[in-house]
Amino acid sequence: MSQTRERLTTALLVAGVLGLAAGCTSDDQVSAAPAATDVAPTPGATASPTPVEAASPEEALVAEYLDAAVAGDAAAAWQLLTPQAQQFYSTEQTFAGLFGRDGTVSADEAGQLLAGDMVSSEGPEGAFTLVSVTTDSEADAWVVRAVDGDPADLRIDDAGVPPTGGSLYEWRNPAAGAEDARYEAGPAALDASRPATLSFASPASTDSDVPSTIGYPDALYGWVDGASVPVELGAAAGSERQFTADVEPGQGAPTALTVVWETGLGGGTPASWRSSTVLL
């Protein structure tokens, strides 16, 4: 999920998307938006910067995904998503209607990220490869994994934020706020006197009776610019779970923290991964 100093992600109300409540929904309950195949690129973002040469198949896949975002080519991007990410949207038409506007990377962000250096990191027990990019104004990371264990079929876990209802997770430090207010949140700086903090609300705190697509994790994995950092689950705070990571802002260089968690555990749906990235 992408993060600028002005925003990490957004939630978008889209006409025709039904059945979502309080940020919790089952993967097969995102109704189709008006049919569309491509999304017009953001003005000024049609000319893609020359990306650095990908050093691995995972980085090449992410570069291809960013190229599709710059071009507003939702059809091309759809083919690069894991089946679980596709299931979140239910249909390609729904994805096309939301592409670049639901917390996934926008055309403008993708154009800037293509000019940055990609860094690859191995996930827990080799479950995925995290490909991250950090620039002066943008930071994002993508979970790339082999579908059904087939190394020849690499795809990206990049489901967006549910388009209706409140967010179930938010950054407390940096105080970037809730996911669905990210665009209006304004700049957020890390308070270096305290750990970076991400909070999850319990799905039980909502009125929904369906599994959350966001999840309520009991473990997070963290990376700062590709280097693994421990993420600790703090003491329970009401119905919330708070995770903290001891990090420091970059000294004259852009630095970003990415956290990754697994969803679909125990809910009868195939497991997938979500991530959230914030500039420090």
PAZAPA-4460 file (N, C-alpha, C; in steps of 0.05 Angstrom, whole numbers, plus 32768, in hexadecimal, padded with zeros to 4 digits):
% residues 280
    n_x    n_y    n_z   ca_x   ca_y   ca_z    c_x    c_y    c_z   seq   type   mol
   8011   7FE9   8000   8000   8000   8000   8011   8018   8000     1      M     A
   800A   802C   7FF1   801D   8041   7FED   801A   8057   8002     2      S     A
   8031   8065   8007   8030   807A   801B   8041   8092   8012     3      Q     A
   8036   80A9   8010   8045   80C2   800D   8045   80CF   8028     4      T     A
   8052   80E6   802B   8051   80F5   8044   8035   8101   8047     5      R     A
   8026   8102   8033   800A   810B   8035   7FF7   80F5   8039     6      E     A
   7FFE   80DC   8030   7FEB   80C6   8032   7FF8   80AC   8031     7      R     A
   7FED   8098   803D   7FF6   807C   803B   7FE4   806D   8028     8      L     A
   7FC9   806E   802D   7FB6   8061   801C   7F9C   8071   801D     9      T     A
   7F88   8069   8010   7F6E   8076   8011   7F58   8062   800F    10      T     A
   7F41   8068   8018   7F29   8058   8013   7F18   8068   8001    11      A     A
   7F0C   805C   7FED   7EFD   806B   7FD8   7EE1   8060   7FD7    12      L     A
   7ECD   8072   7FD9   7EB1   806A   7FD5   7EAD   8067   7FB7    13      L     A
   7EA6   804F   7FAE   7EA2   804A   7F91   7E85   8042   7F8D    14      V     A
   7E77   804F   7F7A   7E5B   8048   7F75   7E5A   802C   7F6A    15      A     A
   7E48   801C   7F74   7E45   8001   7F6B   7E53   7FEC   7F7C    16      G     A
   7E64   7FF5   7F8F   7E72   7FE2   7FA0   7E60   7FDF   7FB9    17      V     A
   7E55   7FC7   7FBD   7E41   7FC3   7FD3   7E4B   7FAD   7FE6    18      L     A
   7E3E   7FAC   7FFD   7E42   7F95   800F   7E5A   7F98   8021    19      G     A
   7E67   7FB0   8023   7E7D   7FB4   8035   7E74   7FC3   804D    20      L     A
   7E7D   7FBC   8065   7E74   7FCA   807D   7E8B   7FCD   8090    21      A     A
   7E90   7FE6   8099   7EA4   7FEC   80AE   7EBF   7FE1   80A8    22      A     A
   7EC7   7FE2   8090   7EE2   7FD9   8088   7EE5   7FBC   8088    23      G     A
   7ED0   7FAB   808C   7ED2   7F8E   808D   7EC0   7F83   8078    24      C     A
   7ECB   7F70   8069   7EBC   7F64   8053   7EC8   7F4A   804C    25      T     A
   7EB9   7F38   8041   7EC5   7F1F   8037   7ECF   7F24   801B    26      S     A
   7EE3   7F15   8013   7EF0   7F1A   7FFA   7EDE   7F18   7FE2    27      D     A
   7EC7   7F09   7FE5   7EB6   7F06   7FCE   7E9E   7F18   7FCF    28      D     A
   7E9F   7F2D   7FE1   7E88   7F3E   7FE3   7E8D   7F5A   7FD9    29      Q     A
   7EA2   7F5F   7FC9   7EA6   7F78   7FBC   7E98   7F78   7FA2    30      V     A
   7E83   7F87   7F9F   7E73   7F86   7F87   7E80   7F95   7F71    31      S     A
   7E79   7F8F   7F58   7E86   7F9B   7F41   7E7F   7FB8   7F3E    32      A     A
   7E94   7FC9   7F39   7E8F   7FE5   7F32   7E88   7FE6   7F15    33      A     A
   7E80   7FFE   7F0B   7E7A   8000   7EEE   7E91   7FF6   7EDD    34      P     A
   7E8A   7FE8   7EC8   7E9E   7FDA   7EB8   7EB2   7FEE   7EAD    35      A     A
   7ECC   7FE6   7EAF   7EE2   7FF6   7EA5   7EF9   7FE3   7EA1    36      A     A
   7F0B   7FEB   7E90   7F22   7FDB   7E8C   7F3B   7FEA   7E92    37      T     A
   7F3D   8003   7E8C   7F54   8013   7E91   7F4D   802B   7EA2    38      D     A
   7F60   8035   7EB0   7F5D   804E   7EC0   7F6F   8063   7EB4    39      V     A
   7F64   807A   7EAE   7F74   808F   7EA2   7F8B   8097   7EB5    40      A     A
   7FA3   8099   7EAB   7FBA   80A0   7EBC   7FB7   80BC   7EC7    41      P     A
   7FC3   80C1   7EDE   7FC4   80DC   7EE9   7FD2   80EF   7ED6    42      T     A
   7FC7   8107   7ED2   7FD5   811B   7EC1   7FF2   811E   7EC9    43      P     A
   8003   811E   7EB6   8020   8122   7EBC   802E   8109   7EC3    44      G     A
   801F   80F2   7EC5   802C   80D9   7ECD   802D   80C5   7EB6    45      A     A
   8027   80CE   7E9E   8026   80BB   7E88   8042   80B3   7E7E    46      T     A
   8055   80C5   7E81   8070   80BF   7E79   807F   80B3   7E90    47      A     A
   8084   8099   7E8E   8091   808B   7EA4   80AF   8091   7EA4    48      S     A
   80BB   8097   7EBC   80D8   8099   7EBE   80E5   807F   7EB7    49      P     A
   80FD   8080   7EAE   810B   8067   7EA7   8112   8059   7EC1    50      T     A
   8106   8041   7EC6   810C   8033   7EDF   8127   8026   7EE0    51      P     A
   8131   8021   7EF8   814A   8013   7EFA   8145   7FF6   7EF1    52      V     A
   815A   7FE9   7EE8   8157   7FCE   7EDE   8151   7FBB   7EF6    53      E     A
   813C   7FAB   7EF2   8134   7F99   7F07   814A   7F84   7F0B    54      A     A
   814F   7F7E   7F25   8164   7F6B   7F2B   8159   7F4F   7F30    55      A     A
   813F   7F4B   7F30   8133   7F31   7F35   8118   7F30   7F28    56      S     A
   810D   7F17   7F25   80F2   7F15   7F19   80DD   7F23   7F29    57      P     A
   80E0   7F24   7F44   80CD   7F32   7F55   80CD   7F50   7F4F    58      E     A
   80E5   7F5B   7F4D   80E7   7F78   7F47   80DD   7F7E   7F2B    59      E     A
   80E2   7F6C   7F18   80D8   7F70   7EFD   80B9   7F70   7EFD    60      A     A
   80AD   7F5F   7F0E   8090   7F5E   7F0F   8085   7F78   7F1B    61      L     A
   8092   7F82   7F30   8089   7F9C   7F3C   808C   7FB3   7F28    62      V     A
   80A2   7FB3   7F19   80A6   7FC8   7F05   808F   7FC7   7EF0    63      A     A
   8088   7FAE   7EE8   8072   7FAB   7ED5   8058   7FB5   7EE1    64      E     A
   8053   7FB0   7EFA   803B   7FBA   7F08   803A   7FD8   7F09    65      Y     A
   8051   7FE4   7F0F   8053   8002   7F10   804F   800E   7EF4    66      L     A
   805A   8001   7EE0   8056   800A   7EC5   8038   800A   7EBE    67      D     A
   802A   7FF5   7EC6   800D   7FF4   7EC1   7FFE   800A   7ED0    68      A     A
   8007   8011   7EE8   7FFB   8026   7EF7   7FFF   8041   7EEA    69      A     A
   8017   8046   7EE0   801D   805F   7ED2   800C   8062   7EBA    70      V     A
   8008   804C   7EAB   7FF8   804C   7E93   7FDA   804B   7E98    71      A     A
   7FD2   8047   7EB1   7FB6   8044   7EB7   7FAB   802A   7EAB    72      G     A
   7FBC   8016   7EA8   7FB4   7FFD   7E9B   7FAB   7FE9   7EB0    73      D     A
   7F92   7FEB   7EB8   7F88   7FD9   7ECD   7F88   7FBC   7EC4    74      A     A
   7F83   7FB7   7EAB   7F82   7F9C   7EA1   7F9D   7F8E   7EA4    75      A     A
   7FB2   7F9D   7E9E   7FCD   7F91   7EA1   7FD4   7F8D   7EBE    76      A     A
   7FCC   7FA0   7ED0   7FD2   7F9D   7EEC   7FC3   7F86   7EF8    77      A     A
   7FAA   7F81   7EEF   7F99   7F6C   7EFA   7FA7   7F51   7EF7    78      W     A
   7FB4   7F4D   7EE0   7FC1   7F33   7EDB   7FD8   7F2E   7EED    79      Q     A
   7FE2   7F42   7EFA   7FFA   7F40   7F0B   7FF3   7F3A   7F28    80      L     A
   7FD9   7F3B   7F2F   7FD1   7F37   7F4B   7FCD   7F1A   7F52    81      L     A
   7FD1   7F12   7F6B   7FCC   7EF7   7F74   7FAE   7EF2   7F72    82      T     A
   7FA6   7ED8   7F71   7F89   7ED2   7F72   7F7B   7EDE   7F8A    83      P     A
   7F89   7EDF   7FA1   7F7C   7EE9   7FB9   7F78   7F08   7FB7    84      Q     A
   7F8B   7F16   7FAB   7F87   7F33   7FA7   7F70   7F37   7F93    85      A     A
   7F6F   7F27   7F7E   7F59   7F29   7F6B   7F3F   7F23   7F78    86      Q     A
   7F3E   7F10   7F8A   7F25   7F08   7F98   7F1B   7F1F   7FA9    87      Q     A
   7F2D   7F30   7FB4   7F24   7F47   7FC3   7F12   7F59   7FB3    88      F     A
   7F18   7F5C   7F99   7F08   7F6D   7F87   7EF1   7F5F   7F7A    89      Y     A
   7EF1   7F44   7F7B   7EDC   7F34   7F6F   7EDE   7F33   7F51    90      S     A
   7EDF   7F4A   7F44   7EE0   7F4B   7F26   7EF5   7F5E   7F1D    91      T     A
   7EFE   7F5A   7F05   7F12   7F6C   7EF9   7F06   7F88   7EF5    92      E     A
   7EEC   7F89   7EEF   7EDE   7FA3   7EEB   7EDF   7FB3   7F05    93      Q     A
   7EDB   7FA6   7F1C   7EDC   7FB5   7F35   7EF8   7FBF   7F3A    94      T     A
   7F0C   7FAF   7F35   7F28   7FB7   7F38   7F2E   7FCF   7F26    95      F     A
   7F25   7FCE   7F0D   7F2A   7FE4   7EFA   7F1E   7FFE   7F04    96      A     A
   7F06   7FFC   7F10   7EF9   8014   7F1B   7F07   8020   7F33    97      G     A
   7F17   8010   7F41   7F25   8019   7F59   7F43   801D   7F55    98      L     A
   7F4E   8014   7F40   7F6B   8012   7F3C   7F78   802D   7F41    99      F     A
   7F8B   802C   7F53   7F9B   8044   7F59   7F8D   8058   7F6B   100      G     A
   7F75   8051   7F75   7F66   8064   7F85   7F5B   8057   7F9F   101      R     A
   7F64   803F   7FA5   7F5A   8032   7FBD   7F71   802A   7FD0   102      D     A
   7F86   8039   7FD0   7F9D   8032   7FE1   7FB3   8024   7FD2   103      G     A
   7FAD   801B   7FB9   7FC2   8010   7FA8   7FD1   8028   7F9C   104      T     A
   7FE6   8022   7F8D   7FF7   8038   7F83   7FE9   8047   7F6D   105      V     A
   7FEA   8062   7F6E   7FDF   8073   7F59   7FF3   8076   7F42   106      S     A
   7FE9   8081   7F2C   7FFA   8086   7F15   8011   8099   7F1B   107      A     A
   800B   80AE   7F2A   8020   80C1   7F31   8035   80B5   7F43   108      D     A
   802C   80A6   7F58   803E   8099   7F6A   804F   8084   7F5B   109      E     A
   8042   8075   7F4A   8051   8060   7F3B   8067   806C   7F2A   110      A     A
   8062   8083   7F1E   8076   8090   7F0D   808E   8098   7F1D   111      G     A
   808A   80A2   7F36   80A0   80AA   7F47   80AF   8092   7F52   112      Q     A
   80A0   807D   7F59   80AC   8065   7F64   80BD   8056   7F4F   113      L     A
   80B6   8057   7F36   80C6   804A   7F21   80E2   8056   7F1F   114      L     A
   80E5   806F   7F28   80FF   807B   7F27   8111   8074   7F3F   115      A     A
   8105   8066   7F53   8114   805F   7F6A   8122   8044   7F68   116      G     A
   8132   803E   7F7C   8140   8024   7F7D   812F   800F   7F8B   117      D     A
   812C   7FF8   7F7F   811D   7FE3   7F8B   812F   7FD2   7F9D   118      M     A
   8123   7FCA   7FB4   8131   7FB9   7FC7   8120   7FA1   7FCD   119      V     A
   812B   7F89   7FCB   811C   7F71   7FD0   8125   7F65   7FEB   120      S     A
   8111   7F5A   7FFA   8115   7F4E   8013   8105   7F35   8015   121      S     A
   810F   7F20   8022   8101   7F07   8024   80EE   7F08   803C   122      E     A
   80D5   7EFF   8037   80C1   7EFD   804C   80C5   7EE6   805F   123      G     A
   80B5   7EE3   8074   80B8   7ECD   8087   80B6   7EB2   807A   124      P     A
   80CA   7EA2   807F   80CB   7E86   8075   80C8   7E86   8056   125      E     A
   80D2   7E9B   8049   80D1   7E9C   802C   80B5   7E9D   8021   126      G     A
   80A1   7EA7   8031   8086   7EA7   8028   8081   7EBB   8011   127      A     A
   8092   7ECF   800F   808F   7EE3   7FFA   80A9   7EF3   7FF8   128      F     A
   80AB   7F03   7FE4   80C1   7F17   7FE1   80B4   7F33   7FE3   129      T     A
   80BF   7F43   7FF4   80B6   7F5F   7FF7   80C7   7F71   7FE5   130      L     A
   80BB   7F7E   7FD2   80CA   7F91   7FC1   80C1   7FAD   7FC9   131      V     A
   80D5   7FBD   7FD2   80CE   7FD8   7FDC   80DE   7FED   7FCD   132      S     A
   80D2   8005   7FCC   80DE   801C   7FBF   80D9   8034   7FD1   133      V     A
   80ED   8044   7FD6   80EB   805C   7FE5   80F8   8073   7FD6   134      T     A
   80E9   8089   7FD3   80F4   80A2   7FC8   80F0   80B8   7FDC   135      T     A
   80F7   80D1   7FD3   80F5   80E7   7FE6   80D7   80EC   7FEE   136      D     A
   80C5   80E6   7FDC   80A9   80ED   7FE1   8096   80D5   7FE0   137      S     A
   80A0   80BD   7FD8   808E   80A6   7FD6   809C   808D   7FE2   138      E     A
   808C   807B   7FEC   8096   8062   7FF5   8080   804D   7FF2   139      A     A
   8087   8036   7FE9   8073   8020   7FE7   8082   8006   7FE6   140      D     A
   8073   7FF0   7FEA   807F   7FD5   7FEA   806A   7FC2   7FE0   141      A     A
   8073   7FAC   7FD4   8060   7F99   7FC8   8069   7F7D   7FD0   142      W     A
   8055   7F6D   7FD8   8059   7F51   7FDF   8057   7F41   7FC6   143      V     A
   806C   7F34   7FBE   806D   7F23   7FA5   8071   7F06   7FAE   144      V     A
   805F   7EF5   7FA5   8062   7ED9   7FAD   805A   7EC6   7F96   145      R     A
   8062   7EAD   7F99   805C   7E99   7F85   8040   7E8E   7F8A   146      A     A
   802F   7E8E   7F76   8014   7E83   7F79   8015   7E65   7F7A   147      V     A
   8009   7E59   7F8E   8009   7E3C   7F92   8025   7E31   7F92   148      D     A
   8039   7E41   7F9C   8054   7E37   7F9E   8063   7E35   7F83   149      G     A
   8057   7E3F   7F6E   8063   7E3D   7F53   8076   7E55   7F4F   150      D     A
   8090   7E52   7F4F   80A2   7E69   7F4C   80A0   7E76   7F31   151      P     A
   8094   7E68   7F1E   8091   7E74   7F03   8078   7E86   7F02   152      A     A
   8067   7E86   7F17   804F   7E96   7F17   8050   7EA9   7F2E   153      D     A
   8060   7EBE   7F2C   8062   7ED3   7F40   804B   7EE7   7F3D   154      L     A
   803E   7EEE   7F53   8029   7F02   7F52   802D   7F15   7F6A   155      R     A
   801D   7F2A   7F6B   801E   7F3F   7F80   8005   7F3E   7F91   156      I     A
   8009   7F3D   7FAB   7FF3   7F41   7FBE   7FF0   7F5F   7FC3   157      D     A
   7FDC   7F6B   7FB6   7FD9   7F89   7FB8   7FBC   7F90   7FB8   158      D     A
   7FAC   7F84   7FCA   7F90   7F8C   7FCD   7F8E   7FA8   7FD9   159      A     A
   7F7A   7FB7   7FD1   7F77   7FD2   7FDC   7F68   7FD2   7FF6   160      G     A
   7F60   7FEA   7FFE   7F51   7FEE   8017   7F33   7FEC   8010   161      V     A
   7F23   7FDF   8020   7F06   7FDE   801B   7EFB   7FFA   8016   162      P     A
   7EEB   7FFD   8001   7EE3   8018   7FF9   7ECE   8025   800A   163      P     A
   7EC2   8017   801D   7EAF   8024   802F   7EB5   801B   804C   164      T     A
   7EAA   802A   805F   7EAE   8023   807B   7EC8   802F   8086   165      G     A
   7ECB   802E   80A0   7EE3   8039   80AD   7EFA   8026   80AA   166      G     A
   7F12   8032   80AD   7F2A   8022   80AC   7F2D   8011   80C5   167      S     A
   7F39   7FF9   80C2   7F3E   7FE9   80D9   7F5B   7FEA   80E2   168      L     A
   7F6B   7FFA   80D4   7F87   7FFE   80DE   7F90   801A   80D7   169      Y     A
   7FA2   8024   80E8   7FAC   803F   80E4   7FC7   8042   80F1   170      E     A
   7FD7   8054   80E5   7FF1   805A   80F1   7FED   806F   8107   171      W     A
   7FF9   8069   811E   7FF8   807C   8135   8012   808B   8136   172      R     A
   8028   807F   812E   8042   808D   812D   8052   8081   8116   173      N     A
   8056   8091   8100   804D   80AC   80FC   802E   80AE   80FD   174      P     A
   8025   80C6   8106   8008   80C9   810A   7FFA   80CF   80F0   175      A     A
   7FFC   80BB   80DE   7FF0   80BF   80C3   7FD2   80BA   80C4   176      A     A
   7FC7   80AE   80D9   7FAB   80AB   80DC   7FA0   8092   80CF   177      G     A
   7F85   8092   80CC   7F78   807B   80C1   7F7B   8079   80A3   178      A     A
   7F79   8060   8098   7F7D   805C   807C   7F69   806C   806B   179      E     A
   7F50   806F   8075   7F3C   807C   8064   7F3E   809A   8066   180      D     A
   7F51   80A5   8075   7F55   80C2   8077   7F71   80CA   806E   181      A     A
   7F7F   80B7   8061   7F9B   80BB   805A   7F9F   80D3   8048   182      R     A
   7F8E   80D7   8035   7F92   80EC   8021   7F90   8108   802F   183      Y     A
   7F7F   810A   8043   7F7B   8124   8050   7F8D   8127   8069   184      E     A
   7F9C   8112   8070   7FAA   8113   8089   7FC1   8127   808A   185      A     A
   7FCD   812D   8073   7FE3   8140   8073   7FFD   8132   807C   186      G     A
   8013   8141   807D   802D   8135   8084   802C   8129   80A0   187      P     A
   803B   8113   80A3   803D   8106   80BD   805A   80FE   80C1   188      A     A
   8066   8109   80D6   8082   8103   80DD   8084   80EF   80F3   189      A     A
   8098   80DE   80F3   809C   80CB   8108   80A6   80DA   8121   190      L     A
   8099   80D3   8137   80A3   80DC   8151   80B9   80C8   815A   191      D     A
   80D2   80D0   8156   80E8   80BE   815B   80EC   80B6   8178   192      A     A
   80DE   80C4   818A   80E0   80BD   81A6   80CF   80A5   81AD   193      S     A
   80BE   809C   819A   80AC   8085   819F   80AF   8072   8187   194      R     A
   80A8   8059   818B   80A9   8046   8175   8093   804D   8160   195      P     A
   8098   8045   8148   8084   8046   8133   806D   8034   813C   196      A     A
   8054   803D   8138   803D   802E   8142   8027   802C   812E   197      T     A
   801D   8013   812A   8006   800E   8119   7FF1   8000   812A   198      L     A
   7FD8   8009   8128   7FC3   7FFF   8139   7FAD   7FF1   8127   199      S     A
   7FA3   7FDA   8131   7F8E   7FCC   8123   7F76   7FCB   8136   200      F     A
   7F5E   7FD2   812C   7F46   7FCF   813B   7F3B   7FB3   8137   201      A     A
   7F2F   7FA8   814C   7F24   7F8E   814A   7F0C   7F8D   8137   202      S     A
   7F0B   7F79   8125   7EF3   7F77   8114   7ED9   7F75   8124   203      P     A
   7EDB   7F6B   813D   7EC4   7F68   814E   7EB9   7F84   8156   204      A     A
   7EC9   7F99   8152   7EBF   7FB4   8159   7EAD   7FBF   8144   205      S     A
   7EA8   7FB1   812F   7E96   7FBA   8119   7E7D   7FA9   811A   206      T     A
   7E6A   7FB1   810A   7E50   7FA3   8108   7E50   7F8D   80F3   207      D     A
   7E67   7F89   80E6   7E68   7F75   80D1   7E69   7F59   80DC   208      S     A
   7E5C   7F46   80CE   7E5D   7F2A   80D6   7E6C   7F19   80C2   209      D     A
   7E7D   7F27   80B1   7E8D   7F19   809D   7EAA   7F1E   80A3   210      V     A
   7EBC   7F0C   809A   7ED8   7F10   80A0   7EE4   7F29   8095   211      P     A
   7EF7   7F35   80A3   7F04   7F4D   8099   7F19   7F46   8084   212      S     A
   7F19   7F56   806F   7F2E   7F52   805A   7F48   7F5F   8064   213      T     A
   7F47   7F70   8078   7F5F   7F7C   8083   7F6D   7F69   8096   214      I     A
   7F5D   7F5A   80A6   7F68   7F48   80B9   7F6C   7F55   80D4   215      G     A
   7F72   7F45   80E8   7F77   7F4D   8103   7F90   7F3E   810C   216      Y     A
   7FA7   7F46   8102   7FBF   7F35   8105   7FCA   7F34   8122   217      P     A
   7FD7   7F1E   8128   7FE5   7F1D   8142   8003   7F1D   813D   218      D     A
   800B   7F21   8124   8028   7F24   811E   802B   7F35   8105   219      A     A
   803F   7F47   8106   8046   7F57   80EF   8064   7F54   80EA   220      L     A
   806C   7F57   80D1   8088   7F55   80C9   808F   7F71   80BE   221      Y     A
   80A7   7F7B   80C5   80AF   7F96   80BE   80C9   7F97   80AF   222      G     A
   80CB   7FAB   809E   80E4   7FB1   808F   80E7   7FCF   808D   223      W     A
   80FF   7FD9   8090   8106   7FF5   808B   811A   7FF5   8074   224      V     A
   8110   7FFF   805E   8121   8000   8045   812E   7FE5   803F   225      D     A
   811E   7FD0   8042   8127   7FB6   803B   8134   7FA6   8051   226      G     A
   813B   7FB3   8067   8148   7FA5   807E   8132   7F9D   8092   227      A     A
   8132   7F84   809B   811E   7F7A   80AD   8121   7F87   80C8   228      S     A
   810A   7F8F   80D4   8109   7F9A   80EF   80F3   7F8B   80FF   229      V     A
   80F7   7F87   8119   80E3   7F79   8129   80CB   7F8C   812D   230      P     A
   80B3   7F80   812C   809A   7F8E   8132   808D   7F7F   814A   231      V     A
   8088   7F8E   815F   807E   7F82   8178   8060   7F88   817C   232      E     A
   8052   7F73   8185   8036   7F77   818D   8035   7F81   81A9   233      L     A
   8029   7F99   81AD   8028   7FA5   81C7   8012   7F9B   81D8   234      G     A
   8010   7FA6   81F0   7FFA   7F9E   8202   7FDF   7FA5   81F6   235      A     A
   7FCB   7F95   81FC   7FB0   7F9B   81F1   7FA6   7FB6   81FB   236      A     A
   7F9A   7FC4   81E8   7F8F   7FDF   81EF   7F71   7FDE   81E6   237      A     A
   7F60   7FD4   81F8   7F44   7FD1   81F1   7F41   7FBC   81DC   238      G     A
   7F33   7FC4   81C6   7F2F   7FB1   81B0   7F44   7FB3   819B   239      S     A
   7F59   7FC3   81A0   7F6E   7FC7   818D   7F86   7FB5   8191   240      E     A
   7F95   7FB1   817B   7FAF   7FA5   817D   7FC3   7FBA   8172   241      R     A
   7FD7   7FC0   8181   7FEB   7FD4   8179   8006   7FC6   8175   242      Q     A
   8012   7FCC   815F   802C   7FC1   8158   8040   7FD8   8157   243      F     A
   8058   7FD3   8161   806D   7FE7   8162   8087   7FDD   8156   244      T     A
   8096   7FF0   814B   80B0   7FEA   8140   80C3   8000   8147   245      A     A
   80DA   7FFA   8151   80EF   800E   8158   80FE   8015   813F   246      D     A
   80F8   802C   8134   8105   8036   811B   810E   8052   811F   247      V     A
   811F   805C   810D   8128   8077   810E   8124   8084   80F3   248      E     A
   811D   809E   80F2   811B   80AB   80D8   8135   80AC   80CA   249      P     A
   8134   80AD   80B0   814D   80AE   80A0   815D   80C8   80A6   250      G     A
   8177   80C5   80A6   8188   80DC   80AA   8190   80E8   808F   251      Q     A
   817F   80FA   8085   8184   8107   806B   817C   80F6   8053   252      G     A
   8171   80DF   8058   8169   80CE   8041   814D   80C3   8047   253      A     A
   813D   80BF   8033   8122   80B5   8037   8122   8099   8043   254      P     A
   8112   8094   8056   8110   807A   8063   80F3   8072   8066   255      T     A
   80EC   8059   8063   80D1   8050   8065   80CF   8036   8074   256      A     A
   80B9   8033   8083   80B3   801B   8092   809C   800D   8084   257      L     A
   809F   7FF3   807F   808A   7FE2   8074   8084   7FCC   8088   258      T     A
   806A   7FC8   808D   8061   7FB1   809D   8050   7F9F   808C   259      V     A
   8052   7F85   8090   8043   7F71   8081   8035   7F5E   8094   260      V     A
   801C   7F57   808E   800E   7F43   809E   7FFE   7F31   808C   261      W     A
   7FF8   7F1A   8097   7FE9   7F05   8089   7FCB   7F08   808F   262      E     A
   7FBA   7F04   807A   7F9D   7F05   807E   7F92   7EEB   8075   263      T     A
   7F78   7EE7   807C   7F6A   7ECE   8074   7F6F   7EB7   8086   264      G     A
   7F7D   7EBB   809C   7F84   7EA5   80AE   7F6B   7E9E   80BE   265      L     A
   7F63   7E85   80BE   7F4D   7E7B   80CE   7F32   7E83   80C5   266      G     A
   7F31   7E91   80AE   7F17   7E9A   80A4   7F0D   7E8A   808D   267      G     A
   7F1A   7E75   8086   7F11   7E64   8070   7F18   7E6E   8055   268      G     A
   7F27   7E84   8053   7F2F   7E8F   8039   7F4D   7E8B   8037   269      T     A
   7F57   7E88   801E   7F74   7E85   801A   7F84   7E9D   8026   270      P     A
   7F9A   7E97   8032   7FAA   7EAC   803E   7FB7   7EBD   8029   271      A     A
   7FBA   7ED6   802F   7FC8   7EE9   801E   7FD6   7EFD   8031   272      S     A
   7FE3   7F11   8025   7FF3   7F23   8035   7FEB   7F40   802F   273      W     A
   7FEB   7F51   8043   7FE7   7F6D   8040   7FFF   7F7C   804B   274      R     A
   8003   7F95   8041   801A   7FA5   804A   8011   7FC2   804D   275      S     A
   8020   7FD0   805D   801C   7FED   8060   8037   7FFA   8063   276      S     A
   803B   8010   8055   8055   801D   8055   8052   803A   805C   277      T     A
   8064   8045   806C   8063   8061   8074   807F   806C   8073   278      V     A
   8082   8085   8068   809B   8093   8069   80A1   809B   8085   279      L     A
   80BB   809A   808D   80C3   80A2   80A8   80D0   80BD   80A8   280      L     A
***
